[in-house]
């Protein structure tokens, strides 16, 4: 499982992750549906929710947007996208895609290593510079909803340390990166 950070601007840049760093950070690149399902089966599912959970998510839907990084052929990206669309339907939040470059920059600003796609962020609709990551890799729908609720709480004043402790840990189930092309045309 991967830790959580809240956005505070810094000049650091996202760095590629070595295989050794990925193993230490519990990053799990998957290429098949079976691999993804196997890793997801190991992820704990949130079972306890605060009393205002659904009311708050629905009532504050117009205030927040969820942005997700994605890449062509990324299996966990498609899985997380489908779960975020269900979240959008249920709670009314906007969900948008985010380019990989912007996702890498955001990761760098938070001091997180770039581990790959997908990464999902909650931010206020009116402020693109304040954001909280809610998923690094795909996850269970209830964990995503819980993390979105906590992100909204943190963005409205709840102490970040309290929110981070309560968040479902990030799964790190990401897509396998496409190999770099050796031909000049593919670069």
TORKOL-4160 file (C-alpha; in steps of 0.2 Angstrom, whole numbers, padded with zeros to 4 digits, m for minus):
187
<pt num="1" X="0000" Y="0000" Z="0000"/>
<pt num="2" X="0006" Y="0018" Z="m0004"/>
<pt num="3" X="0005" Y="0033" Z="0008"/>
<pt num="4" X="m0005" Y="0049" Z="0005"/>
<pt num="5" X="0001" Y="0067" Z="0003"/>
<pt num="6" X="m0008" Y="0083" Z="0002"/>
<pt num="7" X="m0003" Y="0097" Z="m0011"/>
<pt num="8" X="0009" Y="0110" Z="m0005"/>
<pt num="9" X="0018" Y="0118" Z="m0020"/>
<pt num="10" X="0037" Y="0114" Z="m0021"/>
<pt num="11" X="0049" Y="0115" Z="m0035"/>
<pt num="12" X="0053" Y="0096" Z="m0035"/>
<pt num="13" X="0050" Y="0086" Z="m0051"/>
<pt num="14" X="0042" Y="0069" Z="m0053"/>
<pt num="15" X="0056" Y="0056" Z="m0056"/>
<pt num="16" X="0054" Y="0039" Z="m0065"/>
<pt num="17" X="0054" Y="0025" Z="m0052"/>
<pt num="18" X="0066" Y="0010" Z="m0053"/>
<pt num="19" X="0060" Y="m0008" Z="m0051"/>
<pt num="20" X="0067" Y="m0008" Z="m0033"/>
<pt num="21" X="0059" Y="0008" Z="m0028"/>
<pt num="22" X="0042" Y="0001" Z="m0035"/>
<pt num="23" X="0044" Y="m0015" Z="m0025"/>
<pt num="24" X="0047" Y="m0005" Z="m0009"/>
<pt num="25" X="0033" Y="0007" Z="m0013"/>
<pt num="26" X="0021" Y="m0008" Z="m0016"/>
<pt num="27" X="0018" Y="m0004" Z="m0034"/>
<pt num="28" X="0010" Y="m0018" Z="m0044"/>
<pt num="29" X="0010" Y="m0016" Z="m0063"/>
<pt num="30" X="m0003" Y="m0027" Z="m0071"/>
<pt num="31" X="m0005" Y="m0032" Z="m0089"/>
<pt num="32" X="m0020" Y="m0044" Z="m0088"/>
<pt num="33" X="m0037" Y="m0043" Z="m0080"/>
<pt num="34" X="m0033" Y="m0059" Z="m0069"/>
<pt num="35" X="m0018" Y="m0050" Z="m0062"/>
<pt num="36" X="m0028" Y="m0035" Z="m0058"/>
<pt num="37" X="m0042" Y="m0045" Z="m0050"/>
<pt num="38" X="m0029" Y="m0055" Z="m0040"/>
<pt num="39" X="m0021" Y="m0039" Z="m0033"/>
<pt num="40" X="m0038" Y="m0031" Z="m0029"/>
<pt num="41" X="m0043" Y="m0047" Z="m0020"/>
<pt num="42" X="m0030" Y="m0043" Z="m0007"/>
<pt num="43" X="m0035" Y="m0025" Z="m0004"/>
<pt num="44" X="m0046" Y="m0022" Z="0011"/>
<pt num="45" X="m0063" Y="m0015" Z="0008"/>
<pt num="46" X="m0070" Y="0000" Z="0019"/>
<pt num="47" X="m0084" Y="m0005" Z="0029"/>
<pt num="48" X="m0087" Y="0009" Z="0041"/>
<pt num="49" X="m0094" Y="0026" Z="0035"/>
<pt num="50" X="m0098" Y="0042" Z="0045"/>
<pt num="51" X="m0116" Y="0046" Z="0047"/>
<pt num="52" X="m0115" Y="0061" Z="0035"/>
<pt num="53" X="m0106" Y="0052" Z="0021"/>
<pt num="54" X="m0119" Y="0050" Z="0007"/>
<pt num="55" X="m0127" Y="0067" Z="0011"/>
<pt num="56" X="m0111" Y="0076" Z="0011"/>
<pt num="57" X="m0105" Y="0068" Z="m0005"/>
<pt num="58" X="m0121" Y="0073" Z="m0014"/>
<pt num="59" X="m0123" Y="0090" Z="m0007"/>
<pt num="60" X="m0105" Y="0095" Z="m0011"/>
<pt num="61" X="m0105" Y="0088" Z="m0029"/>
<pt num="62" X="m0105" Y="0105" Z="m0037"/>
<pt num="63" X="m0089" Y="0110" Z="m0028"/>
<pt num="64" X="m0077" Y="0097" Z="m0033"/>
<pt num="65" X="m0070" Y="0088" Z="m0048"/>
<pt num="66" X="m0061" Y="0071" Z="m0049"/>
<pt num="67" X="m0047" Y="0070" Z="m0062"/>
<pt num="68" X="m0039" Y="0054" Z="m0067"/>
<pt num="69" X="m0023" Y="0051" Z="m0077"/>
<pt num="70" X="m0024" Y="0038" Z="m0090"/>
<pt num="71" X="m0015" Y="0030" Z="m0104"/>
<pt num="72" X="m0019" Y="0020" Z="m0120"/>
<pt num="73" X="m0020" Y="0001" Z="m0116"/>
<pt num="74" X="m0020" Y="0004" Z="m0097"/>
<pt num="75" X="m0031" Y="m0009" Z="m0089"/>
<pt num="76" X="m0032" Y="m0002" Z="m0072"/>
<pt num="77" X="m0036" Y="0015" Z="m0079"/>
<pt num="78" X="m0051" Y="0008" Z="m0088"/>
<pt num="79" X="m0056" Y="m0001" Z="m0072"/>
<pt num="80" X="m0054" Y="0015" Z="m0061"/>
<pt num="81" X="m0063" Y="0025" Z="m0074"/>
<pt num="82" X="m0078" Y="0014" Z="m0074"/>
<pt num="83" X="m0079" Y="0015" Z="m0055"/>
<pt num="84" X="m0077" Y="0034" Z="m0055"/>
<pt num="85" X="m0092" Y="0035" Z="m0068"/>
<pt num="86" X="m0102" Y="0024" Z="m0056"/>
<pt num="87" X="m0097" Y="0037" Z="m0042"/>
<pt num="88" X="m0102" Y="0051" Z="m0054"/>
<pt num="89" X="m0119" Y="0043" Z="m0057"/>
<pt num="90" X="m0122" Y="0040" Z="m0038"/>
<pt num="91" X="m0116" Y="0056" Z="m0031"/>
<pt num="92" X="m0116" Y="0069" Z="m0045"/>
<pt num="93" X="m0097" Y="0074" Z="m0045"/>
<pt num="94" X="m0089" Y="0079" Z="m0061"/>
<pt num="95" X="m0075" Y="0066" Z="m0067"/>
<pt num="96" X="m0062" Y="0071" Z="m0080"/>
<pt num="97" X="m0047" Y="0064" Z="m0088"/>
<pt num="98" X="m0030" Y="0072" Z="m0085"/>
<pt num="99" X="m0015" Y="0071" Z="m0096"/>
<pt num="100" X="0000" Y="0060" Z="m0090"/>
<pt num="101" X="0012" Y="0076" Z="m0090"/>
<pt num="102" X="0000" Y="0085" Z="m0079"/>
<pt num="103" X="m0002" Y="0070" Z="m0067"/>
<pt num="104" X="0017" Y="0068" Z="m0067"/>
<pt num="105" X="0019" Y="0087" Z="m0062"/>
<pt num="106" X="0006" Y="0085" Z="m0048"/>
<pt num="107" X="0015" Y="0070" Z="m0041"/>
<pt num="108" X="0031" Y="0080" Z="m0041"/>
<pt num="109" X="0023" Y="0094" Z="m0032"/>
<pt num="110" X="0018" Y="0082" Z="m0019"/>
<pt num="111" X="0035" Y="0074" Z="m0018"/>
<pt num="112" X="0028" Y="0058" Z="m0024"/>
<pt num="113" X="0037" Y="0046" Z="m0036"/>
<pt num="114" X="0029" Y="0044" Z="m0053"/>
<pt num="115" X="0023" Y="0026" Z="m0052"/>
<pt num="116" X="0012" Y="0026" Z="m0068"/>
<pt num="117" X="m0007" Y="0027" Z="m0072"/>
<pt num="118" X="m0020" Y="0029" Z="m0065"/>
<pt num="119" X="m0019" Y="0042" Z="m0052"/>
<pt num="120" X="m0035" Y="0051" Z="m0047"/>
<pt num="121" X="m0036" Y="0068" Z="m0038"/>
<pt num="122" X="m0050" Y="0078" Z="m0030"/>
<pt num="123" X="m0049" Y="0097" Z="m0032"/>
<pt num="124" X="m0061" Y="0111" Z="m0030"/>
<pt num="125" X="m0069" Y="0116" Z="m0046"/>
<pt num="126" X="m0063" Y="0134" Z="m0044"/>
<pt num="127" X="m0045" Y="0130" Z="m0039"/>
<pt num="128" X="m0034" Y="0120" Z="m0050"/>
<pt num="129" X="m0020" Y="0122" Z="m0038"/>
<pt num="130" X="m0027" Y="0113" Z="m0022"/>
<pt num="131" X="m0029" Y="0095" Z="m0024"/>
<pt num="132" X="m0028" Y="0079" Z="m0014"/>
<pt num="133" X="m0024" Y="0062" Z="m0022"/>
<pt num="134" X="m0038" Y="0049" Z="m0019"/>
<pt num="135" X="m0031" Y="0034" Z="m0028"/>
<pt num="136" X="m0014" Y="0028" Z="m0035"/>
<pt num="137" X="m0019" Y="0013" Z="m0045"/>
<pt num="138" X="m0037" Y="0006" Z="m0046"/>
<pt num="139" X="m0046" Y="0002" Z="m0030"/>
<pt num="140" X="m0063" Y="m0004" Z="m0024"/>
<pt num="141" X="m0078" Y="0008" Z="m0027"/>
<pt num="142" X="m0081" Y="0010" Z="m0008"/>
<pt num="143" X="m0063" Y="0014" Z="m0005"/>
<pt num="144" X="m0063" Y="0027" Z="m0019"/>
<pt num="145" X="m0079" Y="0035" Z="m0012"/>
<pt num="146" X="m0072" Y="0036" Z="0006"/>
<pt num="147" X="m0056" Y="0044" Z="0000"/>
<pt num="148" X="m0066" Y="0057" Z="m0010"/>
<pt num="149" X="m0076" Y="0061" Z="0005"/>
<pt num="150" X="m0060" Y="0063" Z="0015"/>
<pt num="151" X="m0052" Y="0074" Z="0002"/>
<pt num="152" X="m0067" Y="0085" Z="0002"/>
<pt num="153" X="m0066" Y="0086" Z="0021"/>
<pt num="154" X="m0047" Y="0091" Z="0020"/>
<pt num="155" X="m0050" Y="0104" Z="0006"/>
<pt num="156" X="m0063" Y="0112" Z="0017"/>
<pt num="157" X="m0052" Y="0113" Z="0033"/>
<pt num="158" X="m0051" Y="0096" Z="0041"/>
<pt num="159" X="m0033" Y="0094" Z="0047"/>
<pt num="160" X="m0024" Y="0084" Z="0034"/>
<pt num="161" X="m0015" Y="0073" Z="0046"/>
<pt num="162" X="m0032" Y="0067" Z="0052"/>
<pt num="163" X="m0039" Y="0064" Z="0034"/>
<pt num="164" X="m0023" Y="0055" Z="0028"/>
<pt num="165" X="m0024" Y="0043" Z="0043"/>
<pt num="166" X="m0042" Y="0039" Z="0039"/>
<pt num="167" X="m0039" Y="0037" Z="0020"/>
<pt num="168" X="m0040" Y="0019" Z="0013"/>
<pt num="169" X="m0022" Y="0016" Z="0008"/>
<pt num="170" X="m0018" Y="0017" Z="m0010"/>
<pt num="171" X="m0017" Y="0000" Z="m0019"/>
<pt num="172" X="m0003" Y="0004" Z="m0032"/>
<pt num="173" X="m0011" Y="m0007" Z="m0045"/>
<pt num="174" X="m0006" Y="0002" Z="m0060"/>
<pt num="175" X="m0004" Y="m0002" Z="m0079"/>
<pt num="176" X="0012" Y="m0009" Z="m0086"/>
<pt num="177" X="0021" Y="0004" Z="m0095"/>
<pt num="178" X="0023" Y="0002" Z="m0114"/>
<pt num="179" X="0041" Y="m0002" Z="m0118"/>
<pt num="180" X="0051" Y="0013" Z="m0125"/>
<pt num="181" X="0053" Y="0012" Z="m0144"/>
<pt num="182" X="0070" Y="0010" Z="m0151"/>
<pt num="183" X="0065" Y="0017" Z="m0168"/>
<pt num="184" X="0068" Y="0036" Z="m0171"/>
<pt num="185" X="0050" Y="0038" Z="m0177"/>
<pt num="186" X="0043" Y="0031" Z="m0160"/>
<pt num="187" X="0052" Y="0043" Z="m0150"/>
